[in-house]
Amino acid sequence: MALLIAFGPEFSEPGEFQLTLVRFGRSVFGLEMNAKRIFEYLRRPGYALRYIGYKAHEFLHRNEPWIAPGAVRFCASKLKSDQIGLEWGSGRSTRWYASRLGKLLSIEFDPNWHRKVSRMITSQVAAECRFIPLDHPLEQPTRRDYDPLPAYVAVVEEFADESLDFVVVDGHYRTACIKQALPKLKEGGLLLVDDTGWLPLGEWGVPSSWPIVHQSANLMKHTTIWQKPTNSARAQ
């Protein structure tokens, strides 16, 4: 039995729009709309209204990265065409970052999503979406230190120290990616980590001397951006 009609880019190829008939137990805007979930929304109408507002924002800004909206605005004001970026975790963000940077390498472990994102950026010659499978089961907890490094993380070794202007950590092996990316960022470079609400900030492994230059959140996303300090700033 049909439940409702939903709309949004999650049901179509990236950048496209379509209406979709949703049934019990099927995904609505990326969430499982089963009887239990519906009951929770009815029991918490305030949350349901905030969720609707969040998804409306997502639809109206469906070409933007799926990070906190404030972080999108911050990046729009900081990224420049002469900069080099590395992104762990591909998506519509890949096209958005690539349109602002001079060069971008994006790493993806899901083969289906890799194909979609690769099609999305075919016209952006300075962008590459590279498929690198995980070395461990997806459900296995990750850690900061590996020996040897998973290939997904070790890709950062292709870059010289202090050669990157912008690093996004929004995929797998997050704390390991952060650790390996720290020396690769230039002084003044930006480190964006999404979903930082998952852990206390101190547990992400970013040095305390790195200032947080932006932090924002909405109902679903919590994004933090650190800046690598200059040598003179570290010496103070």
Buried (B, 14 or more C-beta within 10 A) or exposed (E): EEBEEBBBBBBBEBEEEEEBEBEEEEEBBEEEBEEEBBEEBEEEEEEBEBBEEBBEBBBEEBEBBBBBBBBBEBBEEBBEEEBBBBBBBBBBBBBBBBBBBBBBBBBBBBEEBBEBBBEBBEEBEBBBBEBBEBBBEEEEEBEBEBEEBBEBBBBBEEBEEEBBBBBBBBBBBBBBBBBBBBBBBBEEBBBBBBBBEEEEBEEBBBEEEBEEEBBBBBBBBBBBBBBBBEEEBEEE
